[in-house]
Amino acid sequence: MAFAGVLKDADITAALAACKAADSFCYKAFFKTVGLAGKTAEEVKKAFAIIDQDMSGFIEEEELKLFLQNFSAGARALTDAETKAFLKAGDADGDGMIGMEEFATMVKS
C-alpha cells in the first residue's frame, strides 16, 4: 500500500467507509479521519507525492477524481461534483491544479 508507514490501515479503512456513498466525500473530514491532518510537513509532502501520480508537481483534476484509490485500490472514484468541489477548495491561485503548498493548506484546514 502506498501509504504504509505514513498512515494507519485502520484510519484509512474508517476514512474510506465514511465516504463510501457517492457525493458523500468531504476533504476536511477525510483528512482528519485518515490522520493526515496531524502529520508533519514532511509526511504531508510524502502524501502529496503519492497522490501526484504523474509527478508534475501538481494534483490535477483527473488525479483528484481517483484520489480515494491512492488509499485503497478498491475505493470508488469521486463523482464529477465531488472532484470539482475538491479542486475548487484547494486551488487557491486559480490555475486549475493543486500545488504542494495548496495541498498542505487543505490538509491542515
Backbone as a printed PyTorch tensor [residue, N CA C, xyz], in Angstrom:
tensor([[[  0.8460,  -1.2030,   0.0000],
         [  0.0000,   0.0000,   0.0000],
         [  0.8800,   1.2520,   0.0000]],

        [[  0.4740,   2.2280,  -0.7570],
         [  1.2570,   3.4490,  -0.9400],
         [  1.4850,   4.2180,   0.3610]],

        [[  0.5230,   4.1640,   1.2690],
         [  0.6250,   4.9580,   2.4900],
         [  1.1340,   4.1610,   3.6920]],

        [[  1.6160,   2.9390,   3.4750],
         [  2.1540,   2.1320,   4.5660],
         [  3.3030,   2.8840,   5.2350]],

        [[  3.2860,   2.9160,   6.5380],
         [  4.3270,   3.6180,   7.2690],
         [  4.0370,   5.0950,   7.4720]],

        [[  3.0680,   5.6270,   6.7480],
         [  2.6900,   7.0320,   6.9000],
         [  1.3540,   7.1360,   7.6400]],

        [[  0.4020,   6.2900,   7.2300],
         [ -0.9280,   6.2940,   7.8350],
         [ -1.2680,   4.9030,   8.3520]],

        [[ -2.1490,   4.8400,   9.3420],
         [ -2.5780,   3.5580,   9.9010],
         [ -3.6770,   2.9470,   9.0290]],

        [[ -3.5830,   1.6330,   8.8020],
         [ -4.5800,   0.9350,   7.9880],
         [ -5.9910,   1.1450,   8.5170]],

        [[ -6.1560,   1.0940,   9.8390],
         [ -7.4880,   1.2540,  10.4410],
         [ -8.0590,   2.6430,  10.1560]],

        [[ -7.1960,   3.6520,  10.1750],
         [ -7.6470,   5.0240,   9.8790],
         [ -8.0610,   5.1580,   8.4180]],

        [[ -7.2930,   4.5300,   7.5310],
         [ -7.6230,   4.5600,   6.1080],
         [ -8.9760,   3.8870,   5.8700]],

        [[ -9.1600,   2.7180,   6.4900],
         [-10.4190,   1.9710,   6.3450],
         [-11.5960,   2.8110,   6.8400]],

        [[-11.4360,   3.4500,   7.9890],
         [-12.5110,   4.2730,   8.5600],
         [-12.8200,   5.4750,   7.6660]],

        [[-11.7860,   6.1230,   7.1470],
         [-11.9760,   7.3040,   6.2950],
         [-12.6830,   6.9200,   4.9960]],

        [[-12.3010,   5.7950,   4.4130],
         [-12.9380,   5.3490,   3.1700],
         [-14.3830,   4.9220,   3.4020]],

        [[-14.6330,   4.2810,   4.5390],
         [-16.0020,   3.8470,   4.8590],
         [-16.9280,   5.0460,   5.0300]],

        [[-16.3980,   6.1380,   5.5670],
         [-17.2110,   7.3350,   5.8260],
         [-17.6590,   8.0310,   4.5440]],

        [[-16.9770,   7.7610,   3.4430],
         [-17.3460,   8.4270,   2.1800],
         [-17.6110,   7.4030,   1.0750]],

        [[-18.1200,   6.2600,   1.4730],
         [-18.3840,   5.1810,   0.5150],
         [-19.4940,   5.5350,  -0.4810]],

        [[-20.5130,   6.2240,  -0.0010],
         [-21.6370,   6.6000,  -0.8680],
         [-21.2300,   7.7460,  -1.7970]],

        [[-21.7480,   7.7200,  -3.0110],
         [-21.4880,   8.7940,  -3.9700],
         [-21.9180,  10.1340,  -3.3840]],

        [[-21.1390,  11.1500,  -3.6580],
         [-21.4030,  12.5230,  -3.2010],
         [-21.3630,  12.6940,  -1.6860]],

        [[-20.6400,  11.7960,  -0.9850],
         [-20.5150,  11.9230,   0.4780],
         [-19.1020,  12.3430,   0.8930]],

        [[-18.2160,  12.5720,  -0.0780],
         [-16.8210,  12.9130,   0.2380],
         [-16.7040,  14.3390,   0.7510]],

        [[-16.0410,  14.4840,   1.9010],
         [-15.7200,  15.8000,   2.4790],
         [-14.2300,  15.7720,   2.7920]],

        [[-13.4470,  16.5840,   2.0870],
         [-11.9980,  16.5070,   2.2500],
         [-11.5490,  16.7850,   3.6800]],

        [[-12.2000,  17.7330,   4.3710],
         [-11.7940,  18.0530,   5.7490],
         [-11.9770,  16.8480,   6.6620]],

        [[-13.1440,  16.2130,   6.5720],
         [-13.4210,  15.0270,   7.3890],
         [-12.4710,  13.8910,   7.0090]],

        [[-12.2280,  13.7290,   5.7100],
         [-11.3540,  12.6510,   5.2500],
         [ -9.9330,  12.8380,   5.7860]],

        [[ -9.3750,  14.0230,   5.6260],
         [ -8.0030,  14.2740,   6.0790],
         [ -7.8780,  14.0740,   7.5930]],

        [[ -8.9140,  14.4520,   8.3240],
         [ -8.8950,  14.2770,   9.7790],
         [ -8.9730,  12.7930,  10.1380]],

        [[ -9.9330,  12.0770,   9.5620],
         [-10.1380,  10.6660,   9.8870],
         [ -8.9470,   9.8070,   9.4650]],

        [[ -8.4010,  10.0760,   8.3010],
         [ -7.2910,   9.2650,   7.8010],
         [ -5.9930,   9.5550,   8.5640]],

        [[ -5.9710,  10.6690,   9.2970],
         [ -4.8080,  11.0010,  10.1140],
         [ -3.8210,  11.9500,   9.4700]],

        [[ -4.0940,  12.4250,   8.2580],
         [ -3.1580,  13.3400,   7.5890],
         [ -3.0970,  14.7050,   8.2640]],

        [[ -4.2150,  15.1370,   8.8110],
         [ -4.2650,  16.4830,   9.4120],
         [ -3.2570,  16.6410,  10.5450]],

        [[ -2.9210,  15.5500,  11.2170],
         [ -1.9870,  15.6180,  12.3390],
         [ -0.5520,  15.2840,  11.9780]],

        [[ -0.2620,  15.1350,  10.7160],
         [  1.0820,  14.7430,  10.2850],
         [  2.0030,  15.9440,  10.1220]],

        [[  3.3080,  15.6660,  10.0980],
         [  4.3070,  16.7150,   9.9110],
         [  4.2800,  17.2140,   8.4650]],

        [[  4.9170,  18.3400,   8.2330],
         [  5.0040,  18.8990,   6.8810],
         [  5.6820,  17.9100,   5.9360]],

        [[  6.6890,  17.2000,   6.4320],
         [  7.3990,  16.2190,   5.5980],
         [  6.4910,  15.0490,   5.2240]],

        [[  5.6680,  14.5930,   6.1630],
         [  4.7440,  13.4980,   5.8880],
         [  3.6430,  13.9320,   4.9160]],

        [[  3.1880,  15.1710,   5.0450],
         [  2.1840,  15.7050,   4.1110],
         [  2.7910,  15.7960,   2.7140]],

        [[  4.0620,  16.1560,   2.6520],
         [  4.7630,  16.2240,   1.3590],
         [  4.8420,  14.8340,   0.7240]],

        [[  5.0800,  13.8010,   1.5280],
         [  5.1130,  12.4180,   1.0210],
         [  3.7390,  12.0300,   0.4730]],

        [[  2.6880,  12.4100,   1.1900],
         [  1.3200,  12.1130,   0.7450],
         [  1.0440,  12.7940,  -0.5930]],

        [[  1.4590,  14.0420,  -0.7110],
         [  1.2810,  14.7860,  -1.9600],
         [  1.9640,  14.0510,  -3.1150]],

        [[  3.1800,  13.5700,  -2.8840],
         [  3.9360,  12.8790,  -3.9290],
         [  3.2350,  11.5970,  -4.3720]],

        [[  2.5710,  10.9200,  -3.4580],
         [  1.8290,   9.6980,  -3.7950],
         [  0.6090,  10.0440,  -4.6550]],

        [[ -0.0930,  11.1030,  -4.2830],
         [ -1.3180,  11.4970,  -4.9870],
         [ -1.0000,  12.1170,  -6.3580]],

        [[  0.1400,  12.7850,  -6.4550],
         [  0.5890,  13.3850,  -7.7190],
         [  1.1510,  12.2740,  -8.6120]],

        [[  0.2440,  11.4850,  -9.1870],
         [  0.6070,  10.2800,  -9.9480],
         [  1.5690,  10.5410, -11.1120]],

        [[  1.3850,  11.6560, -11.8120],
         [  2.2430,  11.9240, -12.9720],
         [  3.5090,  12.7030, -12.6020]],

        [[  3.6850,  12.9540, -11.3120],
         [  4.8720,  13.6370, -10.7810],
         [  5.1160,  14.9990, -11.4340]],

        [[  4.0190,  15.7130, -11.7150],
         [  4.1160,  17.0260, -12.3590],
         [  4.3720,  18.1460, -11.3490]],

        [[  4.2310,  17.8210, -10.0580],
         [  4.3540,  18.8540,  -9.0370],
         [  3.0060,  19.4730,  -8.7030]],

        [[  1.9560,  18.9610,  -9.3430],
         [  0.5960,  19.4340,  -9.1100],
         [ -0.3560,  18.2450,  -9.1070]],

        [[ -1.4630,  18.3970,  -8.3830],
         [ -2.5320,  17.4100,  -8.4380],
         [ -3.5990,  17.9910,  -9.3580]],

        [[ -3.7740,  17.3400, -10.5130],
         [ -4.7430,  17.8080, -11.4930],
         [ -6.0960,  17.1480, -11.2590]],

        [[ -7.0940,  17.6290, -11.9860],
         [ -8.4640,  17.1640, -11.8150],
         [ -8.5940,  15.6460, -11.9580]],

        [[ -7.9300,  15.0660, -12.9320],
         [ -8.0250,  13.6140, -13.1520],
         [ -7.4420,  12.8420, -11.9660]],

        [[ -6.3690,  13.3730, -11.3820],
         [ -5.7760,  12.7320, -10.1980],
         [ -6.7050,  12.8690,  -8.9870]],

        [[ -7.3960,  13.9890,  -8.8860],
         [ -8.3630,  14.1710,  -7.7950],
         [ -9.5160,  13.1890,  -7.9180]],

        [[ -9.9740,  12.9640,  -9.1340],
         [-11.0860,  12.0480,  -9.3620],
         [-10.7580,  10.6630,  -8.7930]],

        [[ -9.5040,  10.2630,  -8.9080],
         [ -9.0570,   8.9500,  -8.4320],
         [ -8.3890,   9.0250,  -7.0500]],

        [[ -8.5860,  10.1370,  -6.3680],
         [ -7.9560,  10.4120,  -5.0740],
         [ -8.0790,   9.2620,  -4.0810]],

        [[ -9.2920,   8.7350,  -3.8880],
         [ -9.5130,   7.6930,  -2.8810],
         [ -8.7700,   6.4020,  -3.2190]],

        [[ -8.5350,   6.1580,  -4.4910],
         [ -7.8550,   4.9340,  -4.9100],
         [ -6.3740,   4.9380,  -4.5320]],

        [[ -5.8330,   6.0950,  -4.1740],
         [ -4.4700,   6.1560,  -3.6490],
         [ -4.3930,   5.5000,  -2.2760]],

        [[ -5.5110,   5.4770,  -1.5870],
         [ -5.5570,   4.9230,  -0.2360],
         [ -5.9470,   3.4500,  -0.2460]],

        [[ -6.7290,   3.0320,  -1.2390],
         [ -7.1320,   1.6360,  -1.4080],
         [ -7.5410,   1.4240,  -2.8590]],

        [[ -6.9420,   0.4330,  -3.4990],
         [ -7.1930,   0.1920,  -4.9230],
         [ -8.6710,  -0.0380,  -5.2210]],

        [[ -9.4120,  -0.5830,  -4.2680],
         [-10.8210,  -0.8820,  -4.4910],
         [-11.7620,   0.2700,  -4.1910]],

        [[-11.2220,   1.4090,  -3.7840],
         [-12.0710,   2.5590,  -3.4380],
         [-12.7130,   3.1370,  -4.6960]],

        [[-13.8190,   3.8370,  -4.4920],
         [-14.5420,   4.4130,  -5.6270],
         [-13.8460,   5.6740,  -6.1430]],

        [[-14.1690,   6.0200,  -7.3740],
         [-13.7270,   7.3030,  -7.9240],
         [-14.6590,   8.3750,  -7.3730]],

        [[-14.1660,   9.5870,  -7.2210],
         [-15.0280,  10.6910,  -6.7980],
         [-15.9700,  11.0380,  -7.9480]],

        [[-17.1500,  11.5100,  -7.6110],
         [-18.0820,  11.9560,  -8.6520],
         [-17.5400,  13.2520,  -9.2580]],

        [[-18.0830,  13.6460, -10.4040],
         [-17.6470,  14.9010, -11.0290],
         [-17.8790,  16.0800, -10.0920]],

        [[-19.0240,  16.0750,  -9.3970],
         [-19.3430,  17.1740,  -8.4750],
         [-18.3460,  17.2120,  -7.3150]],

        [[-18.0120,  16.0470,  -6.7600],
         [-17.0400,  15.9830,  -5.6580],
         [-15.6600,  16.4380,  -6.1360]],

        [[-15.2780,  15.9970,  -7.3190],
         [-13.9650,  16.3430,  -7.8660],
         [-13.8580,  17.8520,  -8.0600]],

        [[-14.8840,  18.4460,  -8.6550],
         [-14.8670,  19.8960,  -8.9070],
         [-14.8670,  20.6890,  -7.5980]],

        [[-15.6420,  20.2400,  -6.6040],
         [-15.6790,  20.9220,  -5.3060],
         [-14.3250,  20.8100,  -4.5960]],

        [[-13.7010,  19.6320,  -4.6770],
         [-12.3860,  19.3800,  -4.0740],
         [-11.3470,  20.2930,  -4.7210]],

        [[-11.3570,  20.3600,  -6.0530],
         [-10.4170,  21.2070,  -6.7800],
         [-10.6310,  22.6760,  -6.4280]],

        [[-11.8740,  23.1010,  -6.4060],
         [-12.1830,  24.4990,  -6.0900],
         [-11.7060,  24.8590,  -4.6790]],

        [[-11.8870,  23.9440,  -3.7280],
         [-11.4800,  24.1920,  -2.3390],
         [ -9.9650,  24.3160,  -2.2040]],

        [[ -9.2290,  23.5590,  -3.0160],
         [ -7.7790,  23.5420,  -2.8620],
         [ -7.0100,  24.4620,  -3.7750]],

        [[ -7.6100,  24.8830,  -4.8670],
         [ -6.9170,  25.6720,  -5.8800],
         [ -6.9680,  27.1630,  -5.5410]],

        [[ -6.1080,  27.5740,  -4.6220],
         [ -6.1230,  28.9610,  -4.1380],
         [ -5.7360,  29.9730,  -5.2100]],

        [[ -4.8370,  29.5970,  -6.1250],
         [ -4.3780,  30.5650,  -7.1220],
         [ -5.1380,  30.5040,  -8.4490]],

        [[ -6.1310,  29.6000,  -8.5330],
         [ -6.9980,  29.5670,  -9.7070],
         [ -6.3850,  29.0080, -10.9770]],

        [[ -5.2980,  28.2190, -10.8500],
         [ -4.6610,  27.6850, -12.0570],
         [ -5.2270,  26.3290, -12.5030]],

        [[ -6.2470,  25.8400, -11.7920],
         [ -6.8780,  24.5850, -12.1850],
         [ -6.1770,  23.3470, -11.6590]],

        [[ -5.2020,  23.5470, -10.7650],
         [ -4.4430,  22.4400, -10.1830],
         [ -4.1760,  22.7600,  -8.7130]],

        [[ -3.8120,  21.7300,  -7.9530],
         [ -3.4630,  21.9330,  -6.5440],
         [ -1.9680,  21.6650,  -6.3910]],

        [[ -1.2400,  22.7000,  -6.0060],
         [  0.1950,  22.5730,  -5.7730],
         [  0.4660,  22.0740,  -4.3580]],

        [[  1.7250,  21.8270,  -4.0520],
         [  2.1160,  21.2960,  -2.7490],
         [  1.6630,  22.2000,  -1.5980]],

        [[  1.9060,  23.4960,  -1.7180],
         [  1.5170,  24.4280,  -0.6460],
         [  0.0020,  24.4600,  -0.4580]],

        [[ -0.7210,  24.4580,  -1.5850],
         [ -2.1790,  24.4670,  -1.5260],
         [ -2.6820,  23.1760,  -0.8630]],

        [[ -2.0420,  22.0450,  -1.1920],
         [ -2.4340,  20.7610,  -0.6040],
         [ -2.1880,  20.7890,   0.9020]],

        [[ -1.0350,  21.2780,   1.3190],
         [ -0.7020,  21.3440,   2.7480],
         [ -1.7100,  22.2130,   3.4950]],

        [[ -2.1060,  23.3110,   2.8810],
         [ -3.1080,  24.1990,   3.4920],
         [ -4.4390,  23.4720,   3.6570]],

        [[ -4.8430,  22.7140,   2.6380],
         [ -6.0920,  21.9510,   2.7040],
         [ -6.0510,  20.9110,   3.8250]],

        [[ -4.9370,  20.1830,   3.8970],
         [ -4.7940,  19.1160,   4.8880],
         [ -4.9010,  19.6780,   6.3000]],

        [[ -4.3320,  20.8380,   6.5150],
         [ -4.2920,  21.4310,   7.8510],
         [ -5.5310,  22.2700,   8.1860]],

        [[ -6.4220,  22.4890,   7.1970],
         [ -7.5920,  23.3600,   7.4340],
         [ -8.6640,  22.6910,   8.2760]]])
